Structure formats: C-alpha cells, structure tokens
Amino acid sequence: MWTVIYIATGEKVADSIRQRLTQEGFLVKLRQTNIAKQQIEILVPESELDEVQEVLKDILHSSHL
C-alpha cells in the first residue's frame, strides 16, 4: 500500500524530492492532489515509511528546494 509522506507546493519541488529519495533507493510515486493543481503528493510504500521519514527530514533540512 502506498502512503503520502509529503505534499509539495509545486512540481519542481516534488520532482527534486522524488529524485533524492530514489537515489537513496526508495520507491516513489508522485500524484497531483484534487485540492489544488500546484500541490503534488509524494507517496512511498508503507513498508518503507519509517526509513523514508528520516531521509526526508534530512533532505528538507539540508537543502533549499
């Protein structure tokens, strides 16, 4: 099952996060929200959720997306 881990405010930010997570070896999907066109959900397999959260925290705090 896929779980939303982050909602990015734009396709560029979402793609950057997807690339970084993919480089770390995670499976990642992007999905546009129905609420606002500029919001993109970043989804990962539920089984990888804990590991991805740690990596995502580092990505968000270490770079300017």
Beta strands, then each sheet from edge to edge (+ up, - down):
strand 1: 2-8
strand 2: 29-32
strand 3: 40-45
sheet 1: 1+ 3- 2+
end
